[in-house]
Amino acid sequence: MNRIACQAAPAMTDALGEVIEQPTDADAARIFGTWLDDFVAAVEDHSAPALGALFAADATWRDFMAFPWDFHHAIDREEVAARLVEMAAVWEAGDFRVSAEQPPLINGGDIWAFFEFTTKDRDDWGFVRLAREGDRFVGATMQTQIEDRFGV
């Protein structure tokens, strides 16, 4: 029987330190909640290194007008982290939270999770696919998108 270790990286909490034989959706919710807490802390600290530690080396991020009024993407951990820190500061991103409409779930061994957040004049949502990297889960694919504009 394969046992998958979900040991936390140094930036993650002990909540991921147990061995999980077959992750469940409840495990996905807990793991994603911890990942999102660490993501928020890195964004609030404007720390590209801390944010980069949460992503895979070949991570991708696509944004559809959640930040500037355009479509853009970033490829690889360093570019994703640097661009996210920059955009989050400029567009005053905050109020990150796990989606109330769609809880995290396991799909093919990865965790698929939706989250909500705001920027200075918009309500936004995001999706992240957390994939196993060694003994932890890291962001492999992320997408952010505008949901609605304030006052419109």
OpenMM code with the backbone's topology and positions (N, CA, C; nanometers):
from openmm import Vec3, app, unit

residues = "MET ASN ARG ILE ALA CYS GLN ALA ALA PRO ALA MET THR ASP ALA LEU GLY GLU VAL ILE GLU GLN PRO THR ASP ALA ASP ALA ALA ARG ILE PHE GLY THR TRP LEU ASP ASP PHE VAL ALA ALA VAL GLU ASP HIS SER ALA PRO ALA LEU GLY ALA LEU PHE ALA ALA ASP ALA THR TRP ARG ASP PHE MET ALA PHE PRO TRP ASP PHE HIS HIS ALA ILE ASP ARG GLU GLU VAL ALA ALA ARG LEU VAL GLU MET ALA ALA VAL TRP GLU ALA GLY ASP PHE ARG VAL SER ALA GLU GLN PRO PRO LEU ILE ASN GLY GLY ASP ILE TRP ALA PHE PHE GLU PHE THR THR LYS ASP ARG ASP ASP TRP GLY PHE VAL ARG LEU ALA ARG GLU GLY ASP ARG PHE VAL GLY ALA THR MET GLN THR GLN ILE GLU ASP ARG PHE GLY VAL".split()
positions = [
    Vec3(0.0849, -0.1175, 0.0000),
    Vec3(0.0000, 0.0000, 0.0000),
    Vec3(0.0896, 0.1240, 0.0000),
    Vec3(0.0622, 0.2175, -0.0894),
    Vec3(0.1353, 0.3428, -0.0931),
    Vec3(0.0826, 0.4366, 0.0139),
    Vec3(0.1704, 0.4931, 0.0887),
    Vec3(0.1317, 0.5925, 0.1877),
    Vec3(0.1891, 0.7248, 0.1416),
    Vec3(0.1073, 0.8262, 0.1372),
    Vec3(0.1475, 0.9574, 0.0895),
    Vec3(0.1684, 1.0471, 0.2100),
    Vec3(0.2874, 1.0986, 0.2237),
    Vec3(0.3158, 1.1899, 0.3338),
    Vec3(0.2738, 1.3296, 0.2941),
    Vec3(0.2001, 1.3937, 0.3802),
    Vec3(0.1589, 1.5311, 0.3573),
    Vec3(0.2289, 1.6186, 0.4605),
    Vec3(0.3594, 1.6060, 0.4664),
    Vec3(0.4399, 1.6809, 0.5606),
    Vec3(0.4474, 1.8264, 0.5165),
    Vec3(0.4353, 1.9153, 0.6081),
    Vec3(0.4373, 2.0569, 0.5765),
    Vec3(0.5771, 2.1043, 0.5389),
    Vec3(0.5789, 2.1995, 0.4486),
    Vec3(0.7014, 2.2733, 0.4209),
    Vec3(0.7225, 2.3683, 0.5382),
    Vec3(0.8414, 2.4266, 0.5534),
    Vec3(0.8647, 2.5133, 0.6684),
    Vec3(0.7615, 2.6250, 0.6833),
    Vec3(0.7072, 2.6773, 0.5718),
    Vec3(0.6105, 2.7858, 0.5811),
    Vec3(0.4717, 2.7377, 0.6195),
    Vec3(0.4484, 2.6073, 0.6145),
    Vec3(0.3150, 2.5552, 0.6443),
    Vec3(0.3055, 2.5123, 0.7902),
    Vec3(0.1814, 2.4904, 0.8352),
    Vec3(0.1616, 2.4566, 0.9757),
    Vec3(0.1688, 2.3064, 0.9980),
    Vec3(0.1689, 2.2671, 1.1234),
    Vec3(0.1731, 2.1260, 1.1594),
    Vec3(0.0464, 2.0511, 1.1193),
    Vec3(-0.0575, 2.1231, 1.0779),
    Vec3(-0.1819, 2.0577, 1.0394),
    Vec3(-0.1606, 1.9599, 0.9245),
    Vec3(-0.0511, 1.9746, 0.8499),
    Vec3(-0.0254, 1.8868, 0.7363),
    Vec3(0.0758, 1.7792, 0.7698),
    Vec3(0.1158, 1.7659, 0.8935),
    Vec3(0.2236, 1.6765, 0.9299),
    Vec3(0.1886, 1.5299, 0.9399),
    Vec3(0.0643, 1.4941, 0.9264),
    Vec3(0.0262, 1.3538, 0.9392),
    Vec3(0.0406, 1.2815, 0.8053),
    Vec3(0.0481, 1.1502, 0.8113),
    Vec3(0.0526, 1.0685, 0.6908),
    Vec3(-0.0909, 1.0378, 0.6490),
    Vec3(-0.1217, 1.0624, 0.5218),
    Vec3(-0.2552, 1.0384, 0.4698),
    Vec3(-0.2454, 0.9297, 0.3648),
    Vec3(-0.3133, 0.8153, 0.3886),
    Vec3(-0.3083, 0.7060, 0.2922),
    Vec3(-0.3814, 0.7419, 0.1644),
    Vec3(-0.5035, 0.7853, 0.1740),
    Vec3(-0.5835, 0.8262, 0.0593),
    Vec3(-0.6527, 0.9560, 0.0980),
    Vec3(-0.6065, 1.0712, 0.0475),
    Vec3(-0.6669, 1.1982, 0.0876),
    Vec3(-0.8164, 1.2021, 0.0560),
    Vec3(-0.8911, 1.2623, 0.1448),
    Vec3(-1.0351, 1.2791, 0.1279),
    Vec3(-1.0640, 1.4257, 0.0987),
    Vec3(-1.1889, 1.4551, 0.0669),
    Vec3(-1.2269, 1.5943, 0.0466),
    Vec3(-1.2098, 1.6748, 0.1761),
    Vec3(-1.2290, 1.6105, 0.2912),
    Vec3(-1.2059, 1.6792, 0.4191),
    Vec3(-1.0579, 1.7144, 0.4334),
    Vec3(-0.9680, 1.6228, 0.3929),
    Vec3(-0.8243, 1.6529, 0.3931),
    Vec3(-0.7965, 1.7691, 0.2991),
    Vec3(-0.8611, 1.7669, 0.1814),
    Vec3(-0.8411, 1.8737, 0.0829),
    Vec3(-0.8795, 2.0089, 0.1421),
    Vec3(-0.9897, 2.0144, 0.2131),
    Vec3(-1.0340, 2.1403, 0.2734),
    Vec3(-0.9326, 2.1907, 0.3760),
    Vec3(-0.8826, 2.0999, 0.4574),
    Vec3(-0.7857, 2.1389, 0.5602),
    Vec3(-0.6535, 2.1829, 0.4973),
    Vec3(-0.6046, 2.1055, 0.4019),
    Vec3(-0.4767, 2.1377, 0.3360),
    Vec3(-0.4882, 2.2697, 0.2606),
    Vec3(-0.5971, 2.2874, 0.1854),
    Vec3(-0.6142, 2.4127, 0.1121),
    Vec3(-0.6305, 2.5304, 0.2076),
    Vec3(-0.7047, 2.5129, 0.3158),
    Vec3(-0.7196, 2.6218, 0.4127),
    Vec3(-0.5858, 2.6688, 0.4661),
    Vec3(-0.4991, 2.5752, 0.4962),
    Vec3(-0.3647, 2.6096, 0.5442),
    Vec3(-0.2836, 2.6770, 0.4339),
    Vec3(-0.2912, 2.6228, 0.3124),
    Vec3(-0.2202, 2.6826, 0.1986),
    Vec3(-0.2676, 2.8262, 0.1761),
    Vec3(-0.3994, 2.8480, 0.1808),
    Vec3(-0.4524, 2.9825, 0.1590),
    Vec3(-0.4101, 3.0778, 0.2709),
    Vec3(-0.4073, 3.0315, 0.3943),
    Vec3(-0.3579, 3.1153, 0.5052),
    Vec3(-0.2137, 3.1583, 0.4797),
    Vec3(-0.1301, 3.0646, 0.4346),
    Vec3(0.0098, 3.0969, 0.4055),
    Vec3(0.0209, 3.1901, 0.2853),
    Vec3(-0.0643, 3.1710, 0.1863),
    Vec3(-0.0701, 3.2581, 0.0686),
    Vec3(-0.1033, 3.4012, 0.1113),
    Vec3(-0.2068, 3.4163, 0.1934),
    Vec3(-0.2483, 3.5482, 0.2414),
    Vec3(-0.1360, 3.6144, 0.3209),
    Vec3(-0.0703, 3.5406, 0.4075),
    Vec3(0.0398, 3.5973, 0.4865),
    Vec3(0.1513, 3.6473, 0.3950),
    Vec3(0.1854, 3.5711, 0.2922),
    Vec3(0.2916, 3.6125, 0.1993),
    Vec3(0.2494, 3.7363, 0.1205),
    Vec3(0.1241, 3.7407, 0.0759),
    Vec3(0.0742, 3.8575, 0.0018),
    Vec3(0.0761, 3.9807, 0.0917),
    Vec3(0.0253, 3.9668, 0.2142),
    Vec3(0.0216, 4.0806, 0.3071),
    Vec3(0.1611, 4.1287, 0.3441),
    Vec3(0.2576, 4.0378, 0.3500),
    Vec3(0.3964, 4.0743, 0.3817),
    Vec3(0.4734, 4.1209, 0.2591),
    Vec3(0.4101, 4.1161, 0.1419),
    Vec3(0.4764, 4.1511, 0.0145),
    Vec3(0.6021, 4.0676, -0.0043),
    Vec3(0.5929, 3.9396, 0.0299),
    Vec3(0.7092, 3.8511, 0.0277),
    Vec3(0.7039, 3.7551, -0.0910),
    Vec3(0.7737, 3.7895, -0.1975),
    Vec3(0.7818, 3.7002, -0.3132),
    Vec3(0.8479, 3.5671, -0.2763),
    Vec3(0.9547, 3.5648, -0.1936),
    Vec3(1.0126, 3.4348, -0.1572),
    Vec3(0.9136, 3.3446, -0.0821),
    Vec3(0.8389, 3.4000, 0.0127),
    Vec3(0.7413, 3.3193, 0.0874),
    Vec3(0.6290, 3.2729, -0.0048),
    Vec3(0.5858, 3.3590, -0.0954),
    Vec3(0.4819, 3.3206, -0.1904),
    Vec3(0.5342, 3.2153, -0.2869),
    Vec3(0.6557, 3.2332, -0.3355),
    Vec3(0.7151, 3.1361, -0.4270),
    Vec3(0.7264, 2.9977, -0.3667),
    Vec3(0.7492, 2.9908, -0.2369),
    Vec3(0.7609, 2.8607, -0.1700),
    Vec3(0.6307, 2.7817, -0.1737),
    Vec3(0.5198, 2.8480, -0.2022),
    Vec3(0.3900, 2.7823, -0.2071),
    Vec3(0.3554, 2.7282, -0.3459),
    Vec3(0.4432, 2.7526, -0.4436),
    Vec3(0.4159, 2.7133, -0.5819),
    Vec3(0.5206, 2.6159, -0.6341),
    Vec3(0.4789, 2.5368, -0.7319),
    Vec3(0.5701, 2.4456, -0.8015),
    Vec3(0.6648, 2.5266, -0.8900),
    Vec3(0.7802, 2.4692, -0.9204),
    Vec3(0.8788, 2.5382, -1.0037),
    Vec3(0.8202, 2.5792, -1.1384),
    Vec3(0.7327, 2.4984, -1.1952),
    Vec3(0.6748, 2.5289, -1.3265),
    Vec3(0.5296, 2.5775, -1.3165),
    Vec3(0.4963, 2.6417, -1.2073),
    Vec3(0.3605, 2.6915, -1.1849),
    Vec3(0.3200, 2.7926, -1.2916),
    Vec3(0.1895, 2.8012, -1.3157),
    Vec3(0.1354, 2.9023, -1.4063),
    Vec3(0.0229, 2.9769, -1.3368),
    Vec3(0.0073, 3.1034, -1.3744),
    Vec3(-0.1015, 3.1867, -1.3242),
    Vec3(-0.1580, 3.2652, -1.4416),
    Vec3(-0.2884, 3.2588, -1.4569),
    Vec3(-0.3575, 3.3380, -1.5578),
    Vec3(-0.4586, 3.4262, -1.4872),
    Vec3(-0.4573, 3.5526, -1.5238),
    Vec3(-0.5496, 3.6487, -1.4642),
    Vec3(-0.6386, 3.7062, -1.5735),
    Vec3(-0.7686, 3.7057, -1.5476),
    Vec3(-0.8672, 3.7606, -1.6388),
    Vec3(-0.9353, 3.8797, -1.5715),
    Vec3(-0.8677, 3.9913, -1.5695),
    Vec3(-0.9172, 4.1205, -1.5223),
    Vec3(-0.9495, 4.1269, -1.3736),
    Vec3(-0.8969, 4.0399, -1.2921),
    Vec3(-0.9151, 4.0517, -1.1474),
    Vec3(-0.8258, 4.1637, -1.0943),
    Vec3(-0.7154, 4.1849, -1.1593),
    Vec3(-0.6214, 4.2887, -1.1173),
    Vec3(-0.6276, 4.4037, -1.2183),
    Vec3(-0.5379, 4.4165, -1.3154),
    Vec3(-0.5566, 4.5240, -1.4141),
    Vec3(-0.6654, 4.4854, -1.5148),
    Vec3(-0.7081, 4.5811, -1.5925),
    Vec3(-0.8135, 4.5573, -1.6917),
    Vec3(-0.7542, 4.4949, -1.8172),
    Vec3(-0.6894, 4.3823, -1.8012),
    Vec3(-0.6373, 4.3090, -1.9153),
    Vec3(-0.6234, 4.1623, -1.8780),
    Vec3(-0.5767, 4.0850, -1.9726),
    Vec3(-0.5526, 3.9428, -1.9522),
    Vec3(-0.4018, 3.9235, -1.9513),
    Vec3(-0.3520, 3.8537, -1.8533),
    Vec3(-0.2077, 3.8284, -1.8501),
    Vec3(-0.1808, 3.6945, -1.7831),
    Vec3(-0.0591, 3.6479, -1.8015),
    Vec3(-0.0206, 3.5222, -1.7376),
    Vec3(0.1261, 3.5280, -1.6965),
    Vec3(0.1591, 3.4406, -1.6045),
    Vec3(0.2966, 3.4274, -1.5565),
    Vec3(0.3289, 3.2785, -1.5535),
    Vec3(0.4518, 3.2473, -1.5875),
    Vec3(0.4968, 3.1083, -1.5920),
    Vec3(0.6246, 3.0956, -1.5112),
    Vec3(0.6291, 3.0067, -1.4205),
    Vec3(0.7339, 2.9629, -1.3286),
    Vec3(0.7198, 3.0326, -1.1944),
    Vec3(0.7642, 2.9639, -1.0928),
    Vec3(0.7468, 3.0047, -0.9532),
    Vec3(0.7880, 3.1500, -0.9293),
    Vec3(0.9058, 3.1886, -0.9757),
    Vec3(0.9553, 3.3233, -0.9471),
    Vec3(0.8703, 3.4305, -1.0135),
    Vec3(0.8320, 3.4083, -1.1398),
    Vec3(0.7494, 3.5068, -1.2100),
    Vec3(0.6104, 3.5155, -1.1479),
    Vec3(0.5515, 3.4018, -1.1157),
    Vec3(0.4198, 3.4012, -1.0516),
    Vec3(0.4255, 3.4784, -0.9204),
    Vec3(0.5218, 3.4482, -0.8363),
    Vec3(0.5313, 3.5131, -0.7047),
    Vec3(0.5561, 3.6630, -0.7175),
    Vec3(0.6502, 3.7021, -0.8014),
    Vec3(0.6824, 3.8445, -0.8176),
    Vec3(0.5621, 3.9217, -0.8721),
    Vec3(0.4970, 3.8666, -0.9723),
    Vec3(0.3825, 3.9340, -1.0345),
    Vec3(0.2644, 3.9410, -0.9379),
    Vec3(0.2394, 3.8345, -0.8637),
    Vec3(0.1304, 3.8357, -0.7666),
    Vec3(0.1537, 3.9387, -0.6561),
    Vec3(0.2747, 3.9428, -0.6037),
    Vec3(0.3052, 4.0410, -0.4990),
    Vec3(0.2854, 4.1825, -0.5520),
    Vec3(0.3343, 4.2076, -0.6731),
    Vec3(0.3205, 4.3403, -0.7340),
    Vec3(0.1731, 4.3753, -0.7563),
    Vec3(0.0991, 4.2872, -0.8203),
    Vec3(-0.0418, 4.3144, -0.8513),
    Vec3(-0.1269, 4.3257, -0.7253),
    Vec3(-0.1014, 4.2423, -0.6272),
    Vec3(-0.1786, 4.2469, -0.5025),
    Vec3(-0.1606, 4.3813, -0.4328),
    Vec3(-0.0386, 4.4347, -0.4349),
    Vec3(-0.0136, 4.5644, -0.3715),
    Vec3(-0.0794, 4.6773, -0.4504),
    Vec3(-0.0596, 4.6808, -0.5796),
    Vec3(-0.1132, 4.7884, -0.6635),
    Vec3(-0.2660, 4.7891, -0.6622),
    Vec3(-0.3272, 4.6721, -0.6681),
    Vec3(-0.4727, 4.6617, -0.6786),
    Vec3(-0.5398, 4.6339, -0.5444),
    Vec3(-0.4626, 4.6436, -0.4346),
    Vec3(-0.5159, 4.6329, -0.2985),
    Vec3(-0.5972, 4.5041, -0.2776),
    Vec3(-0.5377, 4.3935, -0.3169),
    Vec3(-0.6044, 4.2645, -0.3008),
    Vec3(-0.6168, 4.2293, -0.1533),
    Vec3(-0.7297, 4.1735, -0.1176),
    Vec3(-0.7506, 4.1350, 0.0213),
    Vec3(-0.8761, 4.0516, 0.0366),
    Vec3(-0.9116, 4.0259, 0.1601),
    Vec3(-1.0298, 3.9495, 0.1959),
    Vec3(-1.0325, 3.8136, 0.1256),
    Vec3(-0.9161, 3.7485, 0.1187),
    Vec3(-0.9073, 3.6149, 0.0587),
    Vec3(-0.9779, 3.5147, 0.1497),
    Vec3(-1.0599, 3.4286, 0.0901),
    Vec3(-1.1325, 3.3292, 0.1676),
    Vec3(-1.1676, 3.2100, 0.0786),
    Vec3(-1.1821, 3.0959, 0.1406),
    Vec3(-1.2245, 2.9757, 0.0703),
    Vec3(-1.3644, 3.0000, 0.0157),
    Vec3(-1.3902, 2.9581, -0.1057),
    Vec3(-1.5213, 2.9769, -0.1668),
    Vec3(-1.6308, 2.9139, -0.0812),
    Vec3(-1.7356, 2.9904, -0.0587),
    Vec3(-1.8511, 2.9385, 0.0143),
    Vec3(-1.9372, 2.8497, -0.0748),
    Vec3(-1.9233, 2.8639, -0.2069),
    Vec3(-2.0071, 2.7889, -0.3010),
    Vec3(-1.9475, 2.6547, -0.3419),
    Vec3(-1.8148, 2.6439, -0.3423),
    Vec3(-1.7514, 2.5211, -0.3904),
    Vec3(-1.6375, 2.4821, -0.2968),
    Vec3(-1.6571, 2.3821, -0.2130),
    Vec3(-1.5491, 2.3398, -0.1236),
    Vec3(-1.4369, 2.2711, -0.2019),
    Vec3(-1.3159, 2.2720, -0.1476),
    Vec3(-1.2048, 2.2017, -0.2122),
    Vec3(-1.2358, 2.0527, -0.2264),
    Vec3(-1.1786, 1.9921, -0.3293),
    Vec3(-1.1990, 1.8497, -0.3506),
    Vec3(-1.0746, 1.7855, -0.4091),
    Vec3(-1.0701, 1.6535, -0.3990),
    Vec3(-0.9602, 1.5755, -0.4555),
    Vec3(-1.0001, 1.5344, -0.5966),
    Vec3(-0.9099, 1.5552, -0.6923),
    Vec3(-0.9336, 1.5125, -0.8293),
    Vec3(-0.8016, 1.4586, -0.8839),
    Vec3(-0.7962, 1.3296, -0.9088),
    Vec3(-0.6750, 1.2691, -0.9627),
    Vec3(-0.5549, 1.2822, -0.8712),
    Vec3(-0.5771, 1.2897, -0.7411),
    Vec3(-0.4679, 1.3037, -0.6458),
    Vec3(-0.4302, 1.4481, -0.6176),
    Vec3(-0.4789, 1.5416, -0.6996),
    Vec3(-0.4545, 1.6845, -0.6769),
    Vec3(-0.5716, 1.7426, -0.5990),
    Vec3(-0.5498, 1.8601, -0.5426),
    Vec3(-0.6566, 1.9327, -0.4743),
    Vec3(-0.6999, 2.0454, -0.5662),
    Vec3(-0.8278, 2.0509, -0.5959),
    Vec3(-0.8859, 2.1598, -0.6732),
    Vec3(-0.9617, 2.2479, -0.5756),
    Vec3(-0.9325, 2.3766, -0.5765),
    Vec3(-0.9957, 2.4646, -0.4784),
    Vec3(-1.0256, 2.6018, -0.5382),
    Vec3(-1.1388, 2.6554, -0.4997),
    Vec3(-1.1792, 2.7894, -0.5401),
    Vec3(-1.1702, 2.8817, -0.4189),
    Vec3(-1.1393, 3.0065, -0.4470),
    Vec3(-1.1337, 3.1066, -0.3411),
    Vec3(-1.1909, 3.2368, -0.3937),
    Vec3(-1.2277, 3.3227, -0.3007),
    Vec3(-1.2830, 3.4538, -0.3328),
    Vec3(-1.1918, 3.5589, -0.2720),
    Vec3(-1.1924, 3.6777, -0.3322),
    Vec3(-1.1142, 3.7885, -0.2791),
    Vec3(-1.1651, 3.9184, -0.3404),
    Vec3(-1.1114, 4.0294, -0.2945),
    Vec3(-1.1465, 4.1584, -0.3509),
    Vec3(-1.0200, 4.2306, -0.3954),
    Vec3(-1.0382, 4.3181, -0.4928),
    Vec3(-0.9366, 4.4168, -0.5278),
    Vec3(-1.0038, 4.5521, -0.5082),
    Vec3(-0.9344, 4.6609, -0.5352),
    Vec3(-0.9861, 4.7905, -0.4930),
    Vec3(-1.1232, 4.8279, -0.5498),
    Vec3(-1.1641, 4.7734, -0.6615),
    Vec3(-1.2959, 4.8065, -0.7145),
    Vec3(-1.3722, 4.6850, -0.7676),
    Vec3(-1.3327, 4.5642, -0.7226),
    Vec3(-1.3937, 4.4437, -0.7777),
    Vec3(-1.4060, 4.3314, -0.6750),
    Vec3(-1.5056, 4.2495, -0.6977),
    Vec3(-1.5137, 4.1188, -0.6321),
    Vec3(-1.4536, 4.0209, -0.7318),
    Vec3(-1.3720, 3.9300, -0.6830),
    Vec3(-1.3001, 3.8378, -0.7702),
    Vec3(-1.3084, 3.6964, -0.7158),
    Vec3(-1.2734, 3.6023, -0.7988),
    Vec3(-1.2617, 3.4637, -0.7563),
    Vec3(-1.1360, 3.4053, -0.8176),
    Vec3(-1.0926, 3.2966, -0.7588),
    Vec3(-0.9744, 3.2288, -0.8094),
    Vec3(-0.9900, 3.0785, -0.7976),
    Vec3(-0.9087, 3.0101, -0.8735),
    Vec3(-0.9015, 2.8650, -0.8711),
    Vec3(-0.7543, 2.8280, -0.8591),
    Vec3(-0.7242, 2.7283, -0.7787),
    Vec3(-0.5870, 2.6772, -0.7715),
    Vec3(-0.5913, 2.5249, -0.7692),
    Vec3(-0.4973, 2.4680, -0.8427),
    Vec3(-0.4769, 2.3226, -0.8393),
    Vec3(-0.3502, 2.2994, -0.7595),
    Vec3(-0.3653, 2.2350, -0.6450),
    Vec3(-0.2507, 2.2004, -0.5620),
    Vec3(-0.2075, 2.0591, -0.5975),
    Vec3(-0.0817, 2.0443, -0.6321),
    Vec3(-0.0278, 1.9133, -0.6705),
    Vec3(0.0775, 1.8719, -0.5690),
    Vec3(0.0961, 1.7418, -0.5578),
    Vec3(0.1995, 1.6917, -0.4670),
    Vec3(0.3369, 1.7252, -0.5234),
    Vec3(0.4201, 1.7740, -0.4365),
    Vec3(0.5613, 1.7953, -0.4678),
    Vec3(0.6375, 1.7383, -0.3490),
    Vec3(0.6914, 1.6193, -0.3679),
    Vec3(0.7550, 1.5511, -0.2554),
    Vec3(0.6510, 1.5172, -0.1506),
    Vec3(0.6680, 1.5719, -0.0324),
    Vec3(0.5775, 1.5400, 0.0776),
    Vec3(0.4800, 1.6533, 0.1104),
    Vec3(0.4539, 1.7407, 0.0142),
    Vec3(0.3617, 1.8519, 0.0401),
    Vec3(0.2832, 1.8857, -0.0860),
    Vec3(0.1850, 1.9714, -0.0719),
    Vec3(0.1048, 2.0197, -0.1837),
    Vec3(0.1455, 2.1642, -0.2142),
    Vec3(0.1640, 2.1924, -0.3441),
    Vec3(0.2014, 2.3268, -0.3885),
    Vec3(0.1120, 2.3676, -0.5048),
    Vec3(0.1010, 2.4973, -0.5257),
    Vec3(0.0219, 2.5485, -0.6362),
    Vec3(0.0878, 2.5157, -0.7691),
    Vec3(0.0152, 2.4473, -0.8562),
    Vec3(0.0669, 2.4143, -0.9884),
    Vec3(0.0022, 2.5026, -1.0949),
    Vec3(-0.1262, 2.5269, -1.0798),
    Vec3(-0.2015, 2.6089, -1.1739),
    Vec3(-0.2918, 2.7009, -1.0934),
    Vec3(-0.2921, 2.8296, -1.1292),
    Vec3(-0.3827, 2.9227, -1.0638),
    Vec3(-0.4449, 3.0132, -1.1685),
    Vec3(-0.5716, 3.0427, -1.1472),
    Vec3(-0.6430, 3.1367, -1.2329),
    Vec3(-0.7189, 3.2327, -1.1436),
    Vec3(-0.7187, 3.3602, -1.1785),
    Vec3(-0.7989, 3.4607, -1.1085),
    Vec3(-0.8847, 3.5341, -1.2106),
    Vec3(-1.0001, 3.5805, -1.1646),
    Vec3(-1.0945, 3.6413, -1.2598),
    Vec3(-1.1881, 3.7360, -1.1867),
    Vec3(-1.2249, 3.8416, -1.2565),
    Vec3(-1.3246, 3.9349, -1.2012),
    Vec3(-1.4596, 3.8656, -1.1915),
    Vec3(-1.5316, 3.8938, -1.0848),
    Vec3(-1.6678, 3.8450, -1.0674),
    Vec3(-1.7666, 3.9605, -1.0890),
    Vec3(-1.7343, 4.0769, -1.0298),
    Vec3(-1.8256, 4.1910, -1.0372),
    Vec3(-1.7492, 4.3168, -0.9986),
    Vec3(-1.7971, 4.4296, -1.0446),
    Vec3(-1.7404, 4.5590, -1.0047),
    Vec3(-1.8240, 4.6176, -0.8930),
    Vec3(-1.7574, 4.6886, -0.8008),
    Vec3(-1.8302, 4.7548, -0.6932),
    Vec3(-1.9095, 4.8719, -0.7511),
    Vec3(-2.0321, 4.8921, -0.7036),
    Vec3(-2.1096, 5.0091, -0.7396),
    Vec3(-2.1604, 5.0126, -0.8821),
    Vec3(-2.1575, 4.8997, -0.9514),
    Vec3(-2.2060, 4.8981, -1.0898),
    Vec3(-2.3360, 4.8226, -1.0971),
] * unit.nanometer
topology = app.Topology()
chain = topology.addChain("A")
for resn in residues:
    res = topology.addResidue(resn, chain)
    for name in ("N", "CA", "C"):
        topology.addAtom(name, app.Element.getBySymbol(name[0]), res)
